[in-house]
Every structure is written in structure tokens, then in C-alpha cells.
Amino acid sequence: MNGAISVVVAEDGVLLRVGLVGLLERFGFEVRAAVEDADALRAAVEAHDPDLVITDIRMPPTHTHAGCR
């Protein structure tokens, strides 16, 4: 590891997700995964053990509060 803060991003909107990844990487964060739903978020957190998770609260499939759970 290079000392950067590791991040997993979860956002169902592809343009926002890609934009967040680009912004985070530009400022020195290590984005380990960028996913689109809560199931993928849980798997990415388990696989990558990030320092930080940035998540959309309303995520598929229900678009309620799956991102918080």
C-alpha cells in the first residue's frame, strides 16, 4: 500500500460514480472498487477492507435506504 486512503464508492448513477472516482484519484485516494448496488457494496467492502466508504443511500433494487444498511 502506498499510504493513500483506500476507498470503495457505491453509486447507482454511472456518471456520478465515474466522476467521483476520477475526483478521488486526482486528490490521491486509492479507489479499490466502484459499484452500483448494495450487494456489490457489501462484497467490495469484504474483499477490499477500505478505510472509507462513500455510498449513495438510495440504491437498487428498492431505491430506499439500502446503502445505509
Secondary structure, 3 states (H helix, E strand, C coil): CCCCCEEEEECCCHHHHHHHHHHHHHCCCEEEEEECCHHHHHHHHHHHCCCEEEECCCCCCCCCCCCCC
